């Protein structure tokens, strides 16, 4: 579960994201930038998942 | 004994399956063995099991929605369930592009005799560029450069195997292609790179290939070591006397 600080960071990343892309998945639905942001702001299950994925990436970057 | 052939199943009924099924064509085009391609409305459970029986394929190439212990085909019909009917994969090599099935279902299949199962133990996520298709994506998924890295990286595994690589090398080939696209997207859009990292790290192959042992020609070469030592010792003796 992402902390409040981590959620804020992910929110900022999504706010800066390219509007022309949609996140699609083979299981948990498809989300435009606006939809992704709504879920992240709501801190719901989808928001958690999106945050988890981006935090995983940031952690990997740090390890490089 | 399965015949050298491939059974492919690729449902197409919404944006994710429309994209995925389109990119699966790369795999079909690489096959040099007979292929049965269950596509769109043909991608049903009954057709899948009939084809398994009739064709007895050595390779099963699966695409479709999934969860930890299930895989679905056209319109979300669940047709494969770990431990229930995954024994049909026994004796076969499986490449699967589905969410999560690389965890429980893959293990059940391998425990029941599946030779190897390459899949994803978490969600397979990708990026689509907004376009004119009614589902919101581009009309031609193969022209979507944002989606390319995700599907191409996966496809490298079955394509590599179809071209003669080992199962282990086919996995490495896919991992390397993910790494290539991660570097590309790191320079363009780190959100996209992040999703590629997620897919790469959740790609699994079961059983995990064992690293090559120092076998091969090594024992044979060891047999010839005395033949090298004898002339060497003679040379050393000669050198001492000088």
Interface residues (C-beta under 8 A of the other chain):
Chain A: X13 X14 X17 X18 X19 X20 X21 X22 X23 X24 X25 X26 X27 X28 X30 X32 X49 X53 X54 X56 X57 X58 X60
Chain B: X15 X16 X19 X20 X64 X65 X66 X67 X97 X98 X99 X100 X123 X124 X125 X126 X127 X128 X129 X130 X136 X137 X146 X189 X190 X191 X192 X193 X194 X195 X197 X198 X201
